[in-house]
């Protein structure tokens, strides 16, 4: 075996080794800290409520007394988790999120028309794992990656593909925020896909009504409006526009001081998404608009930092990609004082550190408005032409 062959094999083995080390380190951190993965336990309790006929919105579990907050359709999907004992549930969520993260990286590469090879996929997945939103998704046993994959899978399928839009409707049926992508499709003149998304969403509501009629009535008439069920909107965990404004004004309930700017940001974001140069920026602007205007966007909801970084790199904006990666790995929101109500009493110079994702989202919309996005490429998702048939050998 030549030295060159050994070097090539060693180089090829590096990305898989990096991926393995990254996930082993994650497992070691989780084992050392004994992280409870509370959201996975809430999902399990939701599935058990459906399975055993209990009040879906009447329980609270874990030390944090967490209630169910998703539509009844999500609880129906969580039924299999109720069949797993907790010692098996946590590894299952870890393994599932690991696969979803790799798929999310793959879809992010497909968004820019550059399919990731095995080496790139392993390296990018290993690094993306330590972005704060992704890490927190693993830590809490969250489903953010699943929802983002559903949306991005739908939007990276070939134009005119059968059923395009259905996965967006499914994601919205699990958690309402992805529904903004159906509006995006409509604004881009893709009425058929938007209608498919709406029909799929309606189907999830119907499934929820059939499985849990009383819970569905309670959710769609009352609980859907109770944002306080989700948690305190002013804590640093909340990186939405409402969280930013609440901390700036030192007001736990900013009311119209949040609602009016949120409506303006929603209108501006959707207008910019409609005018975005191609699919990639339209998708990202819509995603970050949804995160900004949602009443609560916990830090782990911002997993869309992964495709944003990929797009910036693909278009040659390396400095901006590095800055984005820094913002989402620095964890500054956890470094400021946030015990009790200290989130509402931060000095002015700590406010940017407490709201890095919301500020980056606003900066993204501002860059879109200035026409700076898409300059490194046309922003489209190229469709590969079919390969010519191989000529028979003479």
Order of alpha helices (4+ residues) and beta strands (2+ residues): alpha-alpha-alpha-alpha-alpha-alpha-alpha-alpha-alpha-alpha-alpha-alpha-alpha-alpha-alpha-alpha-alpha-alpha-alpha
